[in-house]
Structures are given as structure tokens and as C-alpha cells.
Amino acid sequence: MIIYHTAPVRTFPLLVDQMTQVFRRSYHFRFPIRASNISDHRWGMLNNVIAYDYQLAEVPRRSVPNPGFPFNVLNNGINFIEPELLEDIDFLYGVFDGGLIKKSEGDFVFTIISEPVRHIYDIFSYLVFVNSTSRGAERVSEGVALFDGVVSAGLHRFIDRFLAGERDIVVGNRSFHLIDDFFRFNLAVDYDYVGVEAKIDDALTVLSSRLEISLNPTERLVSRRSSIASESRYRYDDLCRSLRREIAAYEALLTS
């Protein structure tokens, strides 16, 4: 299985658009939020809060076309699927806890990252963008409404919360935990390849070769690598200190 452990901004939607055309069974594993207990987990799944509980230990490897998990609705909030209807997943992608990746023989795990400090500012710009452009039921089904409070509080509060380690999002008087992978490069994941958005052309060349597929550096994909960049420098030095390990890893990749 090919696993694209994605960052939630910039190039990934366009790259995914290309890759899902190649693989027969693609699955969007979008689980950026954890529930604190099984009751909140069940409530969240039944109310379009994409969250999982402590019992989930690995990314799925078998599923069905839309929707996905083979779990009982009473236990996990998703309709029961007969095992014989399941198919192997070829390509899994999304924002989720990298600790759920347990590699098996034949797996290829990769990610593409941007400059770690700028990424924090860009996440907020991205949330503002999707919050302002989503309408109606889409705001709930796509999880946009989860971030209404975050966006309305403003960039400075967003940065302050990140630096303080505050990750909770309250929905329906229930508290959910936004995973750290939403914000930073997960250095603990056993990636087979890590690319950088500043060199997206090189990343596509490597992925095309190693996956034996054709990925094209379209004009939109190349320009997207810097299309969201914020000009803010609020608490920039504090962010540099907080992200020093990620910055070191990024700079090593950038110069390799």
C-alpha cells in the first residue's frame, strides 16, 4: 500500500488528484482529531466530527468505496460492512497521527513538507480560507465548522495556543484533541521518502520513479507551493525555538 501522510496545506490536494487517478482503490483517511473517551468518539463520528479513540492503532488496509471502515456503528460510529465486500486499499492519504502507521512488507510511506515555521502561519491562513469559502452542509461534512472558534479568535491566539501546547477543540460541549501532526513534521515516522514543497519538481521525479507512475509538475502544482504564504512574524523566534528539531530536519532535506 502507498501511504501519503499529508500536511494540511498547499500542494497535497493537487498531488492527490493526480495519484487517485492512478490507483484502483484510493482512500482518504482524514482523522486529525482524537476523542478523549469512547462516548465522545461515538458522538463525534455520528455528528461529522472526524475523530477516533484510543482503540484505533493502525491505518486501515481494507475498505469499501465510500464510506470506509468495516466497524459497527455502535462501537465506532460507522455502519457495519460485511467482510466479503472489503477490498485492499492501494493508496491511502490524509492528515492523521503518524503513530498509526505500522508498515508491512511492500508499503511505501512518504510525505512532503514545507518550512516548519512558515507552515504554522500557513495553517491558519488555510483555515481562514476554507472557513470563508465553504457553504451550507459542506461546512459540517468537511469538518470546516470545527475551526470556527479557532478562526474567529485570530492568528495571534492560534500561535499562542500552539506554543502553549493547547490542542483541544470543543464541539457540542465535548472536547476533542487536535493531533500534533496537524502542525508539525512527525520525525518518528519511518518514511521511505520525504520531499520538500520548495523542490516539488524533484519530489515528483523521485516519486514517479519509485512508484513507477507518472506525476506531472503542472503549473498549478508548482505555483501552489508558495500560494498560501503568510507575511506574519508574530512570535517568530518562539516558533523557531519550539520547532528547532523540525527546522534542522527540513534544512537537511533542502540541501541534500
TADA-V362058 format. One record per helix or strand of 3 or more residues. SS is the DSSP state (h for helix, s for strand). FROM is the first residue (numbers start at 1). TO is the last residue. If there is no record, write none. Layout:
SS;FROM;TO
SS;FROM;TO
//
This chain:
s;2;5
h;12;19
s;26;28
s;33;35
h;38;46
h;73;76
h;83;85
s;91;94
h;98;100
s;108;113
h;116;133
h;138;141
h;144;153
h;155;164
s;168;171
s;174;178
h;180;182
s;193;196
h;197;211
h;219;224
h;236;242
h;244;255
//
